[in-house]
């Protein structure tokens, strides 16, 4: 029974990481298109950053999830708190 649960949860986390990697690639690609201006350069940049992030440091996939959540929801939180205004 324990082997089944470990294989089930291990497979679930692998699939979740693959979905997060694709999400991170698309998010980075859309940001790079707006910043770099060239679609071909943006694809190259997004692929390179995603490849280095995923295959060199696999645990950074979860850090990118936190970064996405911070950029999505954290801006409004800091505007309400006004921590950086003097």
C-alpha positions as CSV (number, residue, x, y, z in Angstrom):
1,X,0.0,0.0,0.0
2,X,2.8,2.4,0.8
3,X,4.5,1.8,-2.5
4,X,1.3,2.6,-4.3
5,X,0.8,5.9,-2.5
6,X,4.4,7.0,-3.1
7,X,4.1,6.2,-6.8
8,X,0.8,7.9,-7.0
9,X,1.9,11.1,-5.3
10,X,5.3,11.1,-7.1
11,X,3.5,10.9,-10.4
12,X,1.1,13.6,-9.4
13,X,4.0,16.0,-8.5
14,X,5.8,15.2,-11.8
15,X,2.7,16.1,-13.8
16,X,2.2,19.2,-11.7
17,X,5.8,20.3,-12.3
18,X,5.4,19.7,-16.1
19,X,2.3,21.9,-16.0
20,X,4.1,24.6,-14.0
21,X,7.1,24.5,-16.4
22,X,4.8,25.1,-19.3
23,X,3.0,27.9,-17.5
24,X,6.3,29.5,-16.5
25,X,7.5,29.3,-20.2
26,X,4.4,31.0,-21.5
27,X,4.5,33.6,-18.7
28,X,8.1,34.4,-19.4
29,X,7.5,34.4,-23.2
30,X,4.7,37.0,-22.9
31,X,6.9,39.2,-20.7
32,X,9.9,38.9,-23.0
33,X,7.8,39.8,-26.1
34,X,6.8,43.0,-24.5
35,X,10.2,43.8,-23.1
36,X,12.5,42.7,-25.9
37,X,10.3,43.7,-28.8
38,X,11.3,40.8,-31.1
39,X,9.2,37.6,-31.1
40,X,12.2,35.4,-32.2
41,X,14.4,36.9,-29.5
42,X,11.7,36.5,-26.9
43,X,11.3,32.8,-27.8
44,X,15.0,32.2,-27.6
45,X,15.3,34.0,-24.3
46,X,12.3,32.2,-22.8
47,X,13.6,28.8,-23.9
48,X,17.1,29.4,-22.6
49,X,15.9,30.7,-19.2
50,X,13.4,27.9,-18.9
51,X,15.9,25.2,-19.9
52,X,18.5,26.5,-17.4
53,X,16.0,26.8,-14.7
54,X,14.4,23.4,-15.1
55,X,17.4,21.2,-15.9
56,X,20.0,22.8,-13.8
57,X,18.0,23.6,-10.7
58,X,14.7,21.7,-10.6
59,X,13.6,23.1,-7.3
60,X,13.5,26.6,-8.8
61,X,10.3,25.6,-10.5
62,X,8.5,26.1,-7.2
63,X,10.3,29.4,-6.7
64,X,8.9,30.7,-10.0
65,X,5.4,29.8,-8.8
66,X,6.0,32.0,-5.7
67,X,7.4,34.8,-7.9
68,X,4.3,34.6,-10.1
69,X,2.0,34.7,-7.1
70,X,4.0,37.7,-5.7
71,X,3.9,39.7,-8.9
72,X,0.2,38.9,-9.4
73,X,-1.1,39.5,-5.9
74,X,1.8,41.2,-4.0
75,X,1.7,44.5,-5.8
76,X,-1.8,45.4,-4.5
77,X,-0.8,44.3,-1.0
78,X,2.2,46.6,-0.9
79,X,0.2,49.5,-2.3
80,X,-2.4,49.1,0.5
81,X,0.3,48.8,3.2
82,X,2.4,51.6,1.8
83,X,5.6,50.2,3.3
84,X,8.0,51.9,1.0
85,X,6.5,55.4,1.1
86,X,8.0,58.0,3.4
